[in-house]
Amino acid sequence: MTTCPRSRRTGVLDQLAAEGVGLWLDDYHRGRLADGSLERLVADGLVGGVISRPAAVARAISDTTVYGDQLSRLSRAAASAEERVYALIAEDVRAACTALEPMFRATKGLHGWVSLGIAPRLAADAKAMADHSRRLAEMVDRPNVLIRIPAVVRGLAAAGDVLAHGVGVHVTSVYSVQRYAQAVDAYFRGLERATADGHAASAVTSLVSLDIGHLNAGVDALLEGSANPCAAALRGQAGVATARLVYRRYEESLGGSHWRSLVADGARPQRLLWTSENAPESPRAALDRVERLIAWMTLHALPQQALEALDLGEGFHGDTLSGEQAAACRVLDSYGWAGIVLDSLARDLEAAAIERERAAWDKLLTAVQAG
């Protein structure tokens, strides 16, 4: 009896699974349901989670007719443009949650999550972010939904409040180890409050995104103006160096007494997701990012084209983050010698991320009003 050869893509997926790495779809919109592509990606084992972004939805409204019926209904409703946007993305996310629910159930909540965001105008108001997040989770009404909240100071306060109510949170736009450590603390405090209020710790989930694309771009732009002779050799290294130190901080957070007390109640680790938020990224660049950032229990968010191009890769060869903190520190120290203040840059990148999200949200508001 002969057997069919395994595809190169299947081999790549097996390699990633062996390293504990999961893949998410980063440009989800309703068209992915209408054309069957989300179902296919899930069935092929390529996708274990989904991110709904305003920019992708706005493009789909402009380029397809999949939102036509709901837009017509919403145009007749006595609701604000923002309320109509929430209704639109909530329906998208409910459908994605349903498509991923078998995986969610089979893996006991390890995979099968769907992430959606709140209006970015709320980023300066922790209470408003928390209130809108809980409201949006109630609108979706699915166990495998995560509400996306930016990792600014007020955002982390809001994240803790949302987690305390038993709602999962996806903290986004992290650009430094310090901000990541604060996101971990927010998760731990939120878990403590949730369990004290009667929520099962195992049902409260969080993940944190490190925005590799914009971190690299921000540092490289500053290197272009540097007179340091080593500047050219430092280009493109900021994201990996920061990810290595973030992953080390992740490992440390799971080795402390604070986490041991939480895991005794059934808590799950707060997972790390590597992404390039709202940035155009070629399939080859996205796959290069995956190859450079492999570590146990981490995730990559990729556009559909990159997911479908996995069979173009040469394969992945083990953990690239663990045990590399000394080399990472040397790289980050070199940026200081080149005159780059990384903490200051991280704050600038956080502000820029909110502005990008605000611009994408405004385009979605305009598209919904026009519909």
Secondary structure, 3 states (H helix, E strand, C coil): CCCCCCCHHHHHHHHHHHCCCEEEEEEECCHHHHCCHHHHHHHCCCCCEEEECHHHHHHHHHHCCCCHHHHHHHHCCCCCHHHHHHHHHHHHHHHHHHHHHHHHHHCCCCCCEEEEECCHHHCCCHHHHHHHHHHHHHHHCCCCEEEEEECCHHHHHHHHHHHHCCCEEEEEEECCHHHHHHHHHHHHHHHHHHHHCCCCHHHCCEEEEEEHHHHHHHHHHHHCCCCCCCHHHHCCCHHHHHHHHHHHHHHHHCCCHHHHHHHCCCCCCCEEEEECCCCCCCHHHHHHHHHHCCCCCEEEEECHHHHHCHHHCCCCCCCCCCCCHHHHHHHHHHHHHCCCCHHHHHHHHHHHHHHHHHHHHHHHHHHHHHC
